[in-house]
Amino acid sequence: MAALHPPICDFGAAASDFSLPGVDGKHWTLADCRGPRGLLVMFICNHCPYVQAVITRIIRDCRELAELGIGSVAIMSNDSAAYPADSFANMQRWSQELAFPFPYLLDADQSVARAYGAVCTPDFFGYNADLKLQYRGRLDASGMQPAATDARRDLFLALRDIAAHGRGPETQQPSIGCSIKWRKV
């Protein structure tokens, strides 16, 4: 397991459109997922210890962001043939067990991860109401450790500012996580 850090935010980059199957049986597009004040696109998976360590905080933040008009979507782009824990059936099970408040989508051909430039799980992309990138950073400083009760909620605070002002913070700390498991060609 190699820990990777995604690149810094490319302010103003447009969100890439997608149409992907969700664990709920529906097909979801970028337009379906966005909120009136922005969108959080997350690349996650089931088996990654970094994602497992923060998933309850992701759920909490997404619930609170929805109240601020920020939509959220999670996309799983790993090669599930090589990593069966990330299979569609396991995605369905996990999202039901944890009551995900966001669509959980399968990017089987990995084209959406490539379009976004995702490199790890979790990898967070925060967009404003115009779907222009304003945040590409970490959830918080905890990594795989439990977060202190007073831990700064970097992702939440950045998206709250984006909802209010359309702009993310100029200084951002990169996320950390496991590499996307690309299919061998």
Secondary structure, 3 states (H helix, E strand, C coil): CCEECCCCCCCCCECCCCEEEECCCCEEEHHHHCECCEEEEEECCCCCHHHHHHHHHHHHHHHHHHHCCEEEEEEECCCCCCCHHHCHHHHHHHHHHHCCCCCEEECCCCHHHHHHCCCEECEEEEECCCCEEEECCCCCCCCCCCCCCCCCCHHHHHHHHHHHHCCCCCCCCCCCEEECCCCCC
